[in-house]
Amino acid sequence: MINKYTILTIITAFFTSAIFCQDVFPTAKDITYLEDLYKHLHANPELSFKEVASSKRMAEELRTSGFTVTENIGGYGVVGVLKNGEGPTVLVRADMDALPIVEATSLPYASKVKTTDGEGKEVGVMHACGHDMHMTVWAGTARNLAARKNEWSGTLVFIGQPAEERSGGAKAMLADGLYEKFPKPDYALALHVSSSLPAGQIGLCAEYAMANVDMVDITVFGHGGHGAYPHTTIDPIVLSARLILDFQTIISREISPLDPGVLTVGSIHGGAKGNVIPNEVKLELTLRSYKEEVRTAILDKIKRTCRGVGLSAGLHEDELPIVTVRNESTPALFNDKSLVENLFPIFQSAIGEEQVLKLSPVMGGEDFGRYGRTEDKVPILLYWLGSVDPEVVQKTKAAGASLPSLHSSKYAPLPAPTIRTGVATMTAGVLHLLKK
């Protein structure tokens, strides 16, 4: 016998299903426009803190979609606001900067841009981390949601963020009053291209999704001299070798194996000639972790190790290695578990259950995590957007080879399917959070 509660459940399920299964894909006309936009952005990349033309174009895209736009927030940051009645506020972010890499994809729209970096060196510039795709999907989502104002109620805050690669953009926009000058978000969403997932798929990870990132410089001092008389010197190259080996035991012996951590010495520079012992050596490290206490512990142990090795070699207090943590550090990205669980079925309904995957966390870094680390503790979610030609993925796996990674000079997303999936999923997520 069917009672009123069963009928109510059926009706609710029907309308919920209708909302979830609506067509959220961009039109064919929009895809053509967005693919052209993507190729333009890809061919005209700009380095961190220099996103002049990119920010102008993103502002133009938002204005065309009906947003009220403010430029130059936290540098070249762009903020667009679109109000549509009462309801929550959802922030959607795209990052805009590129990397100092010479592109080697041979694409007809490949970047040929060269510029001067902060050290005065001429470098190539490439969107090797997919921020051109992020901007394109972001612009497409803005167009899509503006055209569907009858389907949602609330406020959209779309931000184009500078300097993600240098880990300064999110911090700068927040410091410039992002949450004070503009509507404060109830939710914040972003996506990042994946260089391993095929176009058409997305992946989500709840809670810790990306790592704390710390870039550390160490200057190791010594007493230089003739390579034939090492007993009259304190060799900073030997001290550096000791440090590099000792650092590895910090992770393997001093951090719990249940707490992930990475310590990589990626650069060592010292000396100019084989028979001369130098006065100093410079090391550059990258550190990765999830928990703040693990991050702090690794840094403290590096400093302790540097001091101990220096003293054991006979260096005075004022000659001990100097450890400097750069300003490019990024906190771990923590995806709100409830938000992930809320939107997972929405994404499945939008693009198909088999196309939405549960993924493990990675040790890469992303400053989007800062938007959830303010006093307000805004729930955030960044998900992975598949971008590789599915046939290429299959052939590469069959051959036991590796795909070009993010930051590779050969990384090349497949434009149309990636754009289509990105716009559809982001649109579906926002519509659900702002559903009437």
For each residue, the residues with C-beta under 8 A, 3 or more apart:
1:
2: 6 7
3: 6 7
4: 7 8
5: 8 9
6: 2 3 9 10
7: 2 3 4 10 11
8: 4 5 11 12
9: 5 6 12 13
10: 6 7 13 14
11: 7 8 14 15
12: 8 9 15 16
13: 9 10 16 17
14: 10 11 17 18
15: 11 12 18 19
16: 12 13 19 20
17: 13 14 20 21 349
18: 14 15 21 22
19: 15 16 22 431 432 435
20: 16 17 345 346 349 350 428 432
21: 17 18 349
22: 18 19 151 431
23:
24: 144 350 423 424 425 427 428 431
25: 420 423 424
26: 30 31 34 140 143 144 419 420 423 424
27: 30 31
28: 31 32
29: 32 33
30: 26 27 33 34 140 143 144 423
31: 26 27 28 34 35 416 419 420
32: 28 29 35 36
33: 29 30 36 37
34: 26 30 31 37 38 136 139 140 419 423
35: 31 32 38 39 415 416 419
36: 32 33 39 40
37: 33 34 40 41 61 135 136 139
38: 34 35 41 42 132 133 136 415 419
39: 35 36 42 43 109 415
40: 36 37 43 44 57 109
41: 37 38 44 45 54 57 127 132 135 136
42: 38 39 45 107 109 110 111 127 132
43: 39 40 109 110 111 112 113
44: 40 41 53 54 111 113
45: 41 42 54 98 99 111 113 125 126 127 132
46: 50 51 52 53 54 96 97 98 115 125
47: 50 97 98 99 100 115 117 123 125
48: 51 97 162 163 164 165 166 168 169
49: 75 76 97 162 163 166 168
50: 46 47 76 97 115
51: 46 48 54 55 75 76 96 97 162 163
52: 46 55 56 76
53: 44 46 56 57
54: 41 44 45 46 51 57 58 76 96 97 135 160
55: 51 52 58 59 71 72 76 77 78 96 160 162
56: 52 53 59 60 71
57: 40 41 53 54 60 61
58: 54 55 61 62 78 94 96 135 138 139 160
59: 55 56 62 63 69 71 78 80 160
60: 56 57 63 64
61: 37 57 58 64 65 139 142 143
62: 58 59 65 67 69 78 80 139 142 158
63: 59 60 66 67 69 80
64: 60 61 143
65: 61 62 80 82 139 142 143 146
66: 63 82 146
67: 62 63 80 81 82 142 146 156 158
68: 80 81 82
69: 59 62 63 78 79 80
70: 73 78 79 80 181 182
71: 55 56 59 76 77 78
72: 55 75 76 77
73: 70 77 78 79 159 173 176 177 178 181
74: 77 161 162 169 171 172 173 174 175 176 178
75: 49 51 72 162 163 168 169 172 173
76: 49 50 51 52 54 55 71 72 96 162
77: 55 71 72 73 74 159 160 161 162 169 172 173 176 178
78: 55 58 59 62 69 70 71 73 158 159 160
79: 69 70 73 157 158 159 160 173 178 181 182
80: 59 62 63 65 67 68 69 70 142 156 157 158 159
81: 67 68 155 156 157 158 182 183
82: 65 66 67 68 142 145 146 155 156 158
83: 155 156 183
84: 87 149 152 153 154 155 156 434
85: 153 154
86: 153 154
87: 84 152 153 154 155 434 436
88: 154 155 186 187 433 434
89: 154 155 156 157 183 184 185 186 187
90: 154 155 156 157 185 186 187 188 189 430 433 434
91: 157 158 159 185 187 188 189 371 378
92: 138 141 142 156 157 158 159 188 189 190 426 430
93: 138 158 159 160 161 188 189 190 368 371
94: 58 131 134 135 137 138 139 158 159 160 161 190
95: 131 134 135 160 161 162 164 165 169 368
96: 46 51 54 55 58 76 131 134 135 160 161 162 164
97: 46 47 48 49 50 51 54 131 162 163 164 165 166 169
98: 45 46 47 111 125 126 127 128 129 131 132 165
99: 45 47 125 126 127 128 129 165 407
100: 47 117 123 124 125
101: 123 124 125 126 128 407 409
102: 123 124 126 409
103: 107 110 111 112 124 126 128 409
104: 409 410
105: 110 409 410 411 412
106: 110
107: 42 103 110 412
108:
109: 39 40 42 43
110: 42 43 103 105 106 107
111: 42 43 44 45 98 103 124 125 126 127
112: 43 103
113: 43 44 45 124 125 126
114: 122 123 124 125
115: 46 47 50 122 123 125
116: 120 121 122 123
117: 47 100 120 121 122 123
118:
119:
120: 116 117
121: 116 117
122: 114 115 116 117
123: 47 100 101 102 114 115 116 117
124: 100 101 102 103 111 113 114
125: 45 46 47 98 99 100 101 111 113 114 115
126: 45 98 99 101 102 103 111 113 409
127: 41 42 45 98 99 111 130 131 132 133
128: 98 99 101 103 406 407 408 409 411
129: 98 99 165 193 406 407 411
130: 127 133 134 192 193 195 387 406 411 413
131: 94 95 96 97 98 127 134 135 164
132: 38 41 42 45 98 127 135 136
133: 38 127 130 136 137 193 385 387 413 415 418 419 422
134: 94 95 96 130 131 137 138 190 191 192 193
135: 37 41 54 58 94 95 96 131 132 138 139 160
136: 34 37 38 41 132 133 139 140 419 422
137: 94 133 134 140 141 191 385 418 419 422 423 426
138: 58 92 93 94 134 135 141 142 158 160 426
139: 34 37 58 61 62 65 94 135 136 142 143
140: 26 30 34 136 137 143 144 419 422 423
141: 92 137 138 144 145 158 422 423 426 427 430
142: 61 62 65 67 80 82 92 138 139 145 146 156 158
143: 26 30 61 64 65 139 140 146 147
144: 24 26 30 140 141 147 148 423 427
145: 82 141 142 148 149 152 156 427 430 431
146: 65 66 67 82 142 143 149
147: 143 144
148: 144 145 151 152 427 431
149: 84 145 146 152
150:
151: 22 148 431 435 436
152: 84 87 145 148 149 430 431 434 435 436
153: 84 85 86 87 434 435 436
154: 84 85 86 87 88 89 90 433 434
155: 81 82 83 84 87 88 89 90 183
156: 67 80 81 82 83 84 89 90 92 142 145 430 434
157: 79 80 81 89 90 91 92 182 183 185
158: 62 67 78 79 80 81 82 91 92 93 94 138 141 142
159: 73 77 78 79 80 91 92 93 94 173 178
160: 54 55 58 59 77 78 79 93 94 95 96 135 138
161: 74 77 93 94 95 96 164 169 170 173
162: 48 49 51 55 74 75 76 77 95 96 97 168 169 172 173
163: 48 49 51 75 97 166 167 168 169 172
164: 48 95 96 97 131 161 167 169 170 366 367 368
165: 48 95 97 98 99 129
166: 48 49 97 163 169 328
167: 163 164 171 213 327 328 329 330 365 367
168: 48 49 75 162 163 171 172 327 328 367
169: 48 74 75 77 95 97 161 162 163 164 166 172 173 367
170: 161 164 173 174 367 368 369 370 371
171: 74 167 168 174 175 367 370
172: 74 75 77 162 163 168 169 175 176
173: 73 74 75 77 79 159 161 162 169 170 176 178
174: 74 170 171 178 179 370 371 374
175: 74 171 172
176: 73 74 77 172 173 181
177: 73 180 181 182
178: 73 74 77 79 159 173 174 181 182
179: 174 182 184 185 374 376
180: 177 184
181: 70 73 79 176 177 178
182: 70 79 81 157 177 178 179
183: 81 83 89 155 157
184: 89 179 180 376 378
185: 89 90 91 157 179 188 371 378
186: 88 89 90 378 379 433
187: 88 89 90 91 339 378 379 380 381 433
188: 90 91 92 93 185 368 371 372 378 379 380 381
189: 90 91 92 93 380 381 382 426 429 430
190: 92 93 94 134 368 380 381 382
191: 134 137 202 382 383 384 385 422 425 426
192: 130 134 366 382 383 384 385
193: 129 130 133 134 384 385 386 387 406 413 418
194: 197 203 384 385 386 387 388
195: 130 387 388 403 404 405 406 408 411
196: 388 393 403
197: 194 201 202 203 357 384 385 386 387 388 393
198: 201 386 388 389 390 393
199: 386 387 388 389 390 413 414 417 418 421
200: 351 355 386 390 417 421
201: 197 198 355 356 357 386 421
202: 191 197 347 351 355 356 357 383 384 385 386 421 425
203: 194 197 356 357 358 359 383 384 386
204: 335 340 343 344 347 356 357 358 359 381 383 384
205: 208 209 335 340 358 359 360 361 383 384
206: 209 335 337 340 341
207: 334 335 337 361
208: 205 211 290 332 333 334 335 361
209: 205 206 333 334 335 361 362 382
210: 332 333 361 362 363 364 365 366 369 382
211: 208 260 262 288 289 290 332 333 361 362 363 364 365
212: 287 288 289 290 292 294 295 329 330 331 332 365
213: 167 286 287 288 328 329 330 364 365
214: 286 287 295 298 299 325 326 329
215: 284 285 286 287 325 326 328 329
216: 284 285 286 287 299 302 323 324 325 326
217: 282 283 284 285 323 324 326
218: 243 282 283 284 285 302 306 321 322 323 324
219: 280 281 282 283 321 322 324
220: 236 239 240 243 270 280 281 282 283 306 310 321
221: 236 279 280 310 315 319 320 321 322
222: 233 234 235 236 237 239 277 278 279 280 281 313 315
223: 232 233 234 279
224: 233 236 276 277 278 279
225: 229 230 232 233 276 277
226: 229 232 233 275 276 277
227: 230 274 275 276 277
228: 275
229: 225 226 232 233
230: 225 227 233 235 277
231:
232: 223 225 226 229
233: 222 223 224 225 226 229 230 277
234: 222 223 239 313 314 315
235: 222 230 238 239 277
236: 220 221 222 224 239 240 270 277 278 279 280 281
237: 222 240 241 270 271 277 278 281
238: 235 241 242
239: 220 222 234 235 236 242 243 281 309 310 313 321
240: 220 236 237 243 244 268 270 281 283
241: 237 238 244 245
242: 238 239 245 246 309
243: 218 220 239 240 246 247 283 305 306 309 321
244: 240 241 247 248 265 268 283
245: 241 242 248 249
246: 242 243 249 250 305 309
247: 243 244 250 263 265 285 302 305
248: 244 245 251 252 263
249: 245 246 252 253 254
250: 246 247 253 254 255 261 263 298 301 302 305
251: 248 254 255 261 262 263 298
252: 248 249 255
253: 249 250
254: 249 250 251 297 301
255: 250 251 252 259 261 294 297 298
256: 259
257:
258:
259: 255 256 289 290 291 294
260: 211 288 289 290 294 361 363
261: 250 251 255 287 288 289 294 298
262: 211 251 286 287 288 289 363
263: 247 248 250 251 285 287 288 298 302
264: 285 286 287
265: 244 247 268 283 284 285
266: 284 285 286
267: 282 283 284
268: 240 244 265 281 282 283 284
269: 281 282
270: 220 236 237 240 278 280 281 282
271: 237 274 276 277 278 281
272: 276 278
273: 276
274: 227 271
275: 226 227 228
276: 224 225 226 227 271 272 273
277: 222 224 225 226 227 230 233 235 236 237 271
278: 222 224 236 237 270 271 272 281
279: 221 222 223 224 236
280: 219 220 221 222 236 270
281: 219 220 222 236 237 239 240 268 269 270 271 278
282: 217 218 219 220 267 268 269 270
283: 217 218 219 220 240 243 244 265 267 268
284: 215 216 217 218 265 266 267 268
285: 215 216 217 218 247 263 264 265 266 302
286: 213 214 215 216 262 264 266
287: 212 213 214 215 216 261 262 263 264 295 298 299
288: 211 212 213 260 261 262 263 363 365
289: 211 212 259 260 261 262 294 295 298 332
290: 208 211 212 259 260 294 332 361
291: 259 294 295 332
292: 212 295 296 331 332
293: 296 297
294: 212 255 259 260 261 289 290 291 297 298
295: 212 214 287 289 291 292 298 299
296: 292 293 299 300
297: 254 255 293 294 300 301
298: 214 250 251 255 261 263 287 289 294 295 301 302
299: 214 216 287 295 296 302 303 323 325
300: 296 297 303 304
301: 250 254 297 298 304 305
302: 216 218 247 250 263 285 298 299 305 306 323
303: 299 300 306 307 323
304: 300 301 307 308
305: 243 246 247 250 301 302 308 309
306: 218 220 243 302 303 309 310 320 321 323
307: 303 304 310 311 320 321
308: 304 305 311 312
309: 239 242 243 246 305 306 312 313 321
310: 220 221 239 306 307 313 315 319 320 321
311: 307 308 314 315 320
312: 308 309
313: 222 234 239 309 310
314: 234 311
315: 221 222 234 310 311 319 320
316: 319 320
317: 320
318:
319: 221 310 315 316
320: 221 306 307 310 311 315 316 317
321: 218 219 220 221 239 243 306 307 309 310
322: 218 219 221
323: 216 217 218 299 302 303 306
324: 216 217 218 219
325: 214 215 216 299 329
326: 214 215 216 217 329
327: 167 168
328: 166 167 168 213 215
329: 167 212 213 214 215 325 326
330: 167 212 213 365 366 367 369 370
331: 212 292 367 369 370 373
332: 208 210 211 212 289 290 291 292 369
333: 208 209 210 211 365 366 368 369 380 382
334: 207 208 209 369 372 380
335: 204 205 206 207 208 209 339 340 380 381 382
336: 339 340 372 379 380 381
337: 206 207 340 341
338: 341 342 379
339: 187 335 336 342 343 379 380 381
340: 204 205 206 335 336 337 343 344 381
341: 206 337 338 344
342: 338 339 346 432
343: 204 339 340 346 347 381 429 432 433
344: 204 340 341 347 348 356 358
345: 20 348 349
346: 20 342 343 349 350 428 429 432
347: 202 204 343 344 350 351 356 383 425 428 429
348: 344 345 351 352 353 355 356
349: 17 20 21 345 346 428
350: 20 24 346 347 424 425 427 428
351: 200 202 347 348 355 356 421 424 425
352: 348 355 356
353: 348 356
354:
355: 200 201 202 348 351 352 421
356: 201 202 203 204 344 347 348 351 352 353
357: 197 201 202 203 204
358: 203 204 205 344
359: 203 204 205 384
360: 205
361: 205 207 208 209 210 211 260 290
362: 209 210 211
363: 210 211 260 262 288
364: 210 211 213 406
365: 167 210 211 212 213 288 330 333
366: 164 192 210 330 333 369 382
367: 164 167 168 169 170 171 330 331 370
368: 93 95 164 170 188 190 333 371 380 382
369: 170 210 330 331 332 333 334 366 372 373 380 382
370: 170 171 174 330 331 367 373 374
371: 91 93 170 174 185 188 368 374 378 380
372: 188 334 336 369 377 378 379 380
373: 331 369 370 377
374: 174 179 370 371 377 378
375:
376: 179 184
377: 372 373 374
378: 91 184 185 186 187 188 371 372 374
379: 186 187 188 336 338 339 372
380: 187 188 189 190 333 334 335 336 339 368 369 371 372
381: 187 188 189 190 204 335 336 339 340 343 429
382: 189 190 191 192 209 210 333 335 366 368 369
383: 191 192 202 203 204 205 347 425
384: 191 192 193 194 197 202 203 204 205 359
385: 133 137 191 192 193 194 197 202 418 421 422 425
386: 193 194 197 198 199 200 201 202 203 418 421
387: 130 133 193 194 195 197 199 413 414 418
388: 194 195 196 197 198 199 392 393 403 413 414
389: 198 199 392 393 414
390: 198 199 200 393 394
391: 394 395
392: 388 389 395 396 403
393: 196 197 198 388 389 390 396 397 403
394: 390 391 397 398
395: 391 392 398 399
396: 392 393 399 401 402 403
397: 393 394 400
398: 394 395
399: 395 396
400: 397
401: 396
402: 396 405
403: 195 196 388 392 393 396
404: 195 408 409 410 411 412
405: 195 402 408 411
406: 128 129 130 193 195 364 411
407: 99 101 128 129 411
408: 128 195 404 405 411
409: 101 102 103 104 105 126 128 404
410: 104 105 404
411: 105 128 129 130 195 404 405 406 407 408
412: 105 107 404
413: 130 133 193 199 387 388 418
414: 199 387 388 389 417 418
415: 35 38 39 133 418 419
416: 31 35 419 420
417: 199 200 414 420 421
418: 133 137 193 199 385 386 387 413 414 415 421 422
419: 26 31 34 35 38 133 136 137 140 415 416 422 423
420: 25 26 31 416 417 423 424
421: 199 200 201 202 351 355 385 386 417 418 424 425
422: 133 136 137 140 141 191 385 418 419 425 426
423: 24 25 26 30 34 137 140 141 144 419 420 426 427
424: 24 25 26 350 351 420 421 427 428
425: 24 191 202 347 350 351 383 385 421 422 428 429
426: 92 137 138 141 189 191 422 423 429 430
427: 24 141 144 145 148 350 423 424 430 431
428: 20 24 346 347 349 350 424 425 431 432
429: 189 343 346 347 381 425 426 432 433
430: 90 92 141 145 152 156 189 426 427 433 434
431: 19 22 24 145 148 151 152 427 428 434 435
432: 19 20 342 343 346 428 429 435
433: 88 90 154 186 187 343 429 430
434: 84 87 88 90 152 153 154 156 430 431
435: 19 151 152 153 431 432
436: 87 151 152 153
